[in-house]
Every structure is written in structure tokens, then in C-alpha cells.
């Protein structure tokens, strides 16, 4: 284990070695080649590499650039699916949530959620209590890892003390239950890194343009390196389509039991404000005042994330953005339940939108579609996986490899379960981090050291080494945020990061928590660091800045 942790911080999986990675992809005959670098593909790569298979993975954009960086930032059990009787799905998701919290506690953080029994609700108090009893029971029954805490019920008066800003005299009491938050893109990157240190070859900005066919079976893919406009081939015994919202683009023929098209894309939008402008103490479930759906008001440090919407989407799935209608509905609904909230376009920090790759179910509304996953072969041997949740990424990977084992595609693949239940190498307990800080006081603000711990786990030790060698790297990029220069250097050294937009949107959460009015200043500072590391000339640096700022502008275009 110590050798693997040491290998985690070798400077091999980075942009400077990109050509080497592509060369190896061309020269290797892989057991399994995964198309798609979101959380599903990352989980499969980790699981397959742990089983000793030769693994390759290609992503046409940046890793996690689709749904896996645009979620509600939760690892949760899916409480609402109890209403549809999907007990197995909830048990699976809560079990996986608990496993992740035990193994990567810095990244999977407990959050108290408030479920209010509003006056006039169709659900009675006993129904809410029964649902939460069942939720806790499914989570903890016969499980090695338990939830953070069991739910508690509070009277209306007690709730008002717990959440003072919530609308008064509308409640008949309510419950506090627990789920967890996560940086979804960071989870994806760390999962990919664990596959890489076990031998997987993983590349981004390479688009699949065709299949290699032999005797009517897919034996490889033809790729286009989008950075250099060069085509190349990769051979593999098995090709896995884990492309989420792009799944239908790759299947090209369907088994009879699979809907055509398979994916039902739905758009989810989130808004971010300073928490002081809403003053919510907990995660709160509220309902849209104009639509029949619920959404969250989520605390995240000094910020509050509001969302998500859930509507069928027919636009550009690679580039969904928040609309004025989306924003107004969320803002007006929050103001209804938090009447003293000071939120509007004037103090909106950021927005983001994503498209969920739900598996189509005929006759159901978008909010009712299940998050179960589906795994199947087409007649050419392409193995596709679709649906599912970020929280169940490990279980989805395990299910897929069990199907592969049954098909005996690899005669030497082990059928034993639980490979990916090994602890994440990046995982770091808070006590160990605090002990490290006592012995290594670099004079950093406590908020910065907490940020480094939460986001990077054991990687924070490497970031602290950079600061010890060059103290100026401990400086904040923007004074009011906790992002620092050293973490950008760490990302460039240890994570395959091609563009400035990758740093802001996927390697960090700077695109979300730096005020949009200060994004230009931040972009220039980070671009200077990247230009120095990558030897960009002035034209290249300016193009990178322009590309990112244009994206950021579109996230708030409805403001005018």
C-alpha cells in the first residue's frame, strides 16, 4: 500500500507526458478499453485495473466535463426513490455512500438535511417518520459502515431555532437526516488516478471516430487527437461504452429490450450565492412555487448551492446553460421559504447546468425516471453501461466486471468480489491532518489548510511541500477565496490537465465559488502559472483566458 501511495505522487500522469501516453495506447493490446472519462468510466477503470487487467480509457473532452462535474455535489442515497418503491436502489446507494465516507472522509462530508412538514402537505408526520426510519434502516442494516447519524424529529418551535430564517408559522415540525456532499469532478479525477497508478493508460481530448471491426466484432477504435488533429488506433479485447449522455452516439445497434434511443437527457440547473445572503444552517428541501418538484438549498462552507431543476432537454448536451426562467424560479422559490433572503442577480456568484443521462422509461415524467443502471452487449460486442448515480459508481463497475467474468471474455479474470472496496489511496483522516499541521506550521490561514484537506486528502501533503520550498505559493489567487497558487502547481504536476478551463471547472471549483465579477483577474493569475509550467507563449495564454472567460460569460448570459 505504501508503495502505491508513493506512486500516486510520481509526476507521470500529466500534460508533459501526454504524447507518451498516446504512444502507449497505440502500442498496447488492451484487455478492456473504456470510452468515457466521467465517474462511470473512471470507476470501471479503477475496478478493472485492480483486477490486473490491461486497461485503456479515452475521453473526447476533459475528464468529468459532462454530468460528472455538474451535479448537485451530493453523495446520497436517493431518499425520494422510496416513494417509487425502489428499496434496492436506495439500499445500494446508501451502502455506497457510507463506504465512500469511511474511505475518503476528506471528500465525502456529512451534511444535515431538514425535511419540513409544511402545513397543507399531502404527507402526514407519521409518513415522513416512516420514510426516514426506512432510509436509515436500509443504510445501516447488516452493513459494515453506518450513516453519520440517524434522523431526529423536531417540533415546529424547535425547527425555528435550528433554522431561524425559514418561513415562520408554516411548519408542523420536521426532521433532520444526514447525507453527504462531494466535489464530483475531484472524485472522478482521484478515481482515474488510482486506475493510472495500477497501470491504466488514460487520455483526454481524444474523440472516437470509428470502430475497428474483425469478423463483425469490434476489436478496437479509431481516435482523433483533438489537440494535434492526428488520428490513431487502439486495440482491445473488449470495448466499453461509458459515455453517459452521449451513449446513443456509440451504440449503433440495440438489443430488443433496450429503448431506442436509450438516453433521456434532462437538464439540471444550480445557482450559487454567499451563504450570508440566505443564512441557511442546514441543507433544506423546498418546493418550487411554480412547478411540482422539490429542490435543495445546500450549505457548502461560506456558500449556498441552490438546485436542481429537472426538465427534459433538447439543446446542445455538451454546453447546457442556465436560463432566466430557470434562475427566476429558483430565486423566487427560495425567497418564499426564506423571506429575509437577500438574493438576486446583483449578488449571484455563479450558475452551472448539467444534463443527466437517465435511461428512458416510457410514460414517466422526467423527475420520476429511475437512477438504476443498465448494462448490455450489442451484436458487435460493444458493452454499454448507462444510467446510475455518482454515488453508486463503484457498484456499477463491479456489476459490469461480473458480467464480463460470466461471459469469460478474459479467461484469467478473477470472479472474486470486492476489489474496489480497497481504501482509496488518497483518503485522509482529519486527525492525521491535524497532527501533520502541528508539526509543520507554515503560517497558513486555517481556512486554507481546511480547504486543502477537504479537496486533496493526502495530496495536501504534497501541496504543503511546495509551499515549504516556495512560501509565495501559499498566496490566495483571489483574496476572498481559499484557492491558492500551490494547488494549481500540484494539479499540473500530478493530473493530466490540458487547458485553463480544466483547472477552473474540473480540477478545482474556482468556476463556482469565485465571484463572476472577479473571474478575469483569477483567470489571468492561473494562466500565468500554466504558461510558466507549459511554456505557453503570450498568444496561447491569451487564447486560453479568452476561451474560459467566454464559457463563464455564457453561464450568466441571461443577466444581460
N, C-alpha and C positions, 0 to 999 in steps of 0.2 A: 504493500500500500504506500509506504514512504517513497519508494522509487517512482510510483505513478504520480504522486503529488509533486515530486521534483520535476518530473517530465511535463507536468501541467504548465510549468513556468519557463520551459525552454522556448526560445524565440524561433519557432519553426512554422507555426500556422499564422502567417501574417502576409501582408501585401508584397513585401520584398521577395517572398518565396512563391509568389503566385505562378510564375512560369514553370517552376519546378513541380508544383502540384499538378498543373495541366499536363506536363510531360509524363508524369507518373500515371495519370488517368489514362493516357493513350497507350502506355506500355504494359498495363496490368490487365489480366483476365480476372474480373471480379466474380465472387460468388453472388453478390447482390448489389445492384446499382439502384439508388433511390433518386427519383426525380421529385424535387421539392424540399426546400430548406426552411420550412416553418416548424412549429413544435411537433407535428406528427412525424415528419421526415426525420427530424433530429432525434426523437425518441426511438424510432426504428433503427437508426444508425448506431445509437448507443447500445441498444439491446443486441443487435447483430454482431457488433464488434466485441462485446463481452462474451459472446458465444464462440469467438475465434474465427468468424467468417471474414473473408476479404471484402471490405465494404467501400463503395464509392458513393458520392452524393453530389448532385448538381442542382443549382438554383439559378433561375433566369434573372432575378433581381438581387437585392441584398437579402441575407438571411432574415427571416421574420418580417419581411416587408409587407406581407399581406395581413391576414387576420391576426397573426401571432404577435403583432405589435399594436393592435388597435382594439383590444378587448376592454372589458371593464376593470382589468387589472386585479382579478379575483381568482383564487384557487378555492372553489367552493363545491358544495355537494348538490346544488340544484334543488333547493327547497321547493320551488314551485312545481317540480315534476311529481311530487307526492299527490297533487290534485288530479293527475292523469293516471295514477296507479302504477307509475314506473318505479317500483320499490327497488328492483335490481339495479337500475341505473343510479339511483340515489345512494344505495349502499356501496356500489363500486366507486362513485365519485367521492363520497365522504371517507372511504377507506384510503383512497389515493391521496386525498388532501392531508389526512393525518400522517401518512407515510412521508410525504414531502416535508411537512412541518418538522417532523422528527429528524430528517436527514439534511435539510438545508434551512435551518431555523432563521438564518440571517435574511433569507429571501422570501420565505413564506411566513408572514407575520399575522398573528391573531387580531381580528377586528370585531368589536361588539356591534351587533345589528339590533336595531329597535323595530319591532313589529307592533304597531299600534292597532288596537281595536277601536277604530273610529266610529263615532255614532252614525248609525244608518248603514253600517257594513252588513253584508249578507252573512258573513261568518260570525258565529257566536263565540264567546270567550272559550267555551269548552272545546270547540273545534280547533281553535288556534293552539290551545294547550295540547290537544291530542296530536296535532301535526308536529309540534316541536318535540314532544315526547318520542314520537316515532323517528324523527330526524336524528335525535341524539342516540336512540337505541340502534338504528341502522349503522350509525357511525362507530359505536363503541362495542357492540355485542360480539364477543369472542374475537376481538381484534387486539393485536399486539400494541398498536399505537392508538391512543384515545384522543378525542377532541380536547381543545384547550379548557373549556368549562361547559357544564350543562346549562340549559336555559333557566332563567328565573322569571317569575311573573311579578308585575308591579301594579299597584293601584294607579288611578289617574293622578292623584296627588303626588305619588312617588315618581311617576314618569315626568311630571312637570319639573321636579328637582333634578332628575337625570338629564333632561333635555329642555332647559328653561326657555329656549327661543321657539319651541314648537307651538303651533296654534292652540290656544287655551280653550278649555270648555268644549272640546270636540271629542274627547277621549273617554273610553270606558276602561282604561287600563291597557296594559300591553306587556310584551316580553322582551328581554334581552337574550339573544342567542349569539353564537360565535361561528364565524367563518374566517377566511384569511385573505390578505391581499398579496400581490406579487407584481414585480416588473416582468411582464410576459416576454418581452424581447430578450431581456437579460437571461431568463430561464432557458430560452431557446439557444442562445449563444453558449451558455455554460454546458448545456446538454450536448451540443455539437463538439465542444472542446473535449468532453470526456470520450466521445467516439474517436476523435482525432488521436488522442494520446494512446488509444488502444489499436491504432493502425489504420483507421479510416482515412480516405482521401476525400476532402470536402472543398468544393469550389463554388463561388458565386458569380453572377453576371455571365452565365453560360446558358444559352437557351437551346432546348431540344428542338430540332427542326425536322427530324425524320427518325424512323426506326431502321435498324439493320435486321433483315429477315433471312432466315435459312430454313428451307422446307416448311414454310408457312408459320414459323415460330420466330418471335422476337429474340434476338441474341445480342442486341446492343443498341446504341443510339448514335445519331449524328448530332453534334452540338455546334453552335456558333459562339465563339468567344466574343461577347459584345464589347469588350474593352479594346480588342485588337482587330475585330472583324475578320477572324480566321475560323475556319471550320475544322473540326477534328472528330474522331470516332472513339467510342468507349465500348468494350465488350464485357458481357456479363452473363452468367447462367440464368439470372432472374432479374427482371426489371420491375420496380415497384413505383406505381403512380401515387404519390402522396402530395398532390398539388392543390388540395383544398378547393377554393373557388374556381380553379382552372381545370378541375378533374375531367370535365366533359371534353375539353380540347384534346385530351390524350387518349381517351378510351377507344374511339373509332369503331368499336362494335360492342354490343351489350348482351349479356346473358338474358334469357327471357324474364327472369324475376326482377330485373333491375329497371327502375323508371328511366325513361328517355325523354328529356335529359335527366341526369341523376341529381344535379345540384339545384337547390332553390336558394339563390342569393338574397339575403336580407341585410339592409343597412342599419348599422347602429351608430349613433352619434353621441359624443360626450363633450361637455363644457367644463372648463377649469377656472375656478375663482380662488382668491385668497380665502382661507378658512375664516378669517376675522370678519369677512363681509356676510357670512351666513351664521357663524358661531354654532355650528352643529358639534355636539360632543361625541356622537356615535354615527355609525352607518345607519341611515334611516330609509325604510321602504315607504315611498309615497306613490300616489297615483296621478297620472296625467289628468288635468281638469278638462281636457278636450277629447281624449281618446280612452278606450277601455284597455289600459295597460298600466303596469307598475314600473317604477324605475328606482334607482338608488341615489341617495345623497351620501357620498363616501368620503370619510376623512382620510387624508394622506399627508401626514406631517402638518406643515403650515398651509396646506391647500385642501380644497374640496373638489372632488370629481363628481359631476352630475351626469347621470345617464343610466341606461341607454335607451334610445329609440329602437323600434323594431318594425321595419317596414320593408315590403318587397322592393327589390332594386333592379333596375334595368339599364343603368348607366355604365360608365367605364369602371369595371370592377377593380382595376389597378389603381384608380385615382378617385375614390369617393370623397366628398367634402360635405361639411355641414351647410345646410341651407338656412335662410332666415326663418322659415316655417319651423324647422327643427329646433333652432335656438329659442325662438319665442315661446314655443310650447313648454320646453324645459324650464325656462326662466319664470314664466307666469305660474307654472305649477309649483315651483319651489317657493315663490312669494306667497302663494295661497297658504301653504303649510308652515312657512317661516315668515310671518307677516312683517317682521322687522329686518328681514334680509335686505342688504344694500347691494343688489346685483343688477347689472345691466351691461350694455355694450361698452360703457365708459370704463369699467374695471374688469372686463373679461380678459383673462390671462391667455387662454388658448382654447382651441377646439381640435378634435380629431374624429375621424369617421372610419369605420371598417365595414367589411362585408363578410357575413358569416356563411360558411359553406354547409348549409343544412341539407340533409338528404331529403329529397322531395317525398311528401306524403299526400296523396290525393285527398281533397276535401277538408284539409285543415288550414286554419289561418296561420300567418307567419309566426305569431307568438306561441302557437300550440305545437309546432313541429318539434319532434324529439331530438335529443342530442346523442342518440345511440349511434354507434359506428357500424359501417357495413364494409366487409372485405370480400372480394371476389376476383376470379380469373376471367379474362375474356378468351376467345377461341385461339388467339395468337400467343397466349401465355403471359400477357400483361397482368400483374397482380395490382389491383387498385384498392385503396382504403379511403373511405370518405365519412364525413360526419364526425361525431365525437366531441369532446371538450378538451380544452387545455389541461384541465385537472387530471384527466384520465390518460394522458399521453403515454405513460409507462405501461399501463394495462393494454392499451391499443397495440403497442409494439409487441408485447408478449403474445397477445392473441394472434397477431399476424405471423409471428415466427412459429407458433404452434401449428398453424395451417400449413406453413412451409414444411415443417417436420413431418406432418401427416402425408404430404404429397411426396416425401422422400426426394426432393429436388437436390438436396445435399445429403449424401448417404452417411456422412460423418457428423451431421448436426446433432447435438445433444437434445434430448427431449425433456431434460430436467427443467423445472420452472425456477423462477426467482433470480435469474442472473442480474437483472436490472434493479433488484431490491438491495443491491450493494449500496452503501452510503455514497452520496455524491462527494467527490474528492474536494470540491470547493467548499463544502459545508463547514461552518464555523460556529461554535457555541459562543454566546455573549460573554460568559465568564472567562474563556480563554482570551478573547479580545481585550477585555478589561485588564487582565493580568499583563498582557503584552504592552498596553498603554502605560501601565505603572512603571514598566522597566524601560520604556522607550518614549519619553516625553519630548516631543518635537515642538511643543508650544502651539499646536493647532487648536482651533476652536472646537469645543465639544460637539457642536452640530456637524462640523466637517468630519470628525472621526466617526460619529454615528452614521453619517451618510456613507462613508467608505465601507464600514462594516456591513450595513444593510445591503448595499449593491454588489459588493465584490467578495464577501466572505474571506477565504484565505488569500484571495488576490489582493486584499487590503494590505497584507504584509509586504507584498512586492511594491505597492504604491508608496508605502512608508519608507522603503529603502530608497526609492527615487528622491523623495523629499529630504532624506538624511544626507544624500550626496549633493543635492542642489536645493536648498531651502526655498528658493523663489518658486519652485514648482508647487508649493503648498498654497500659493495665492489663489483666491477665488477668481473665476472667469468674469462673473458679474457679482458685485458686492452683496446684493440682497439674496443670492442663492448660494448653495453649498457645493456646487460643482467646482473642481479645481484643475489646474493645468496638469498635475501629475497623473490624474486618472486618464487623461487623453493620451499621454505618452504610453501608459500601461496598455491601453486599448490597441494602439498602433503596433506595439511590440508583440502582443500575445493573441490578437484576434484579427482574423482576415477582414480588414476594413479598407474599402476601396475609395469611398467618396466622403466628402464633408457631410452630406445629408445622412450617411450611415451613422456617423458619430452622434448627430443630434437626435435622430429618430429611432435608432435601434440599439446602439451601444450605451447610450445614456438616455435620460428623459429630459434633456435640455429643451427639446422642441415643445414639451408640455409645460414645464414649470418656470421657464424664463419668460417673462412678460413679452408679448409680441412686439411691443414698442422698443425693446432692448435687444431683439434678436440680431439686428445688423451688427451691433457692437460685439456681441458674443461670437457671431459667425466669423468676423474678421480676426479675432484673437485665436480661435481654434484653427482657422485656415492658416495662420502664421505658423502654428505648431506643426501642422501637417506638411506645409511647404518645406519647412526645415528638415523634417524626417524623410519626406519622399522626394526632395529636390525638385519641387514644382517651380516653374518659372512664374513670373508675375501674371501672364495671360492665363495660365492654367489655374492659378489660385483664384483669380477674379471670376473665372467661369464657374468654379466650384461654389463660390459665395453666391453668385447670381442664381444658380440652379436651386440652392437650398432656400434662399430668400423668396424666390418665386413660388416655391411649394408653400412656404409659410404664409405668404400673402394670400394664397388661394384658400387656406384654412379659415380665413376671416374675411373673405371677399364680400360676404353679404352685409358687412358693416358699412361698406362704401368708403 
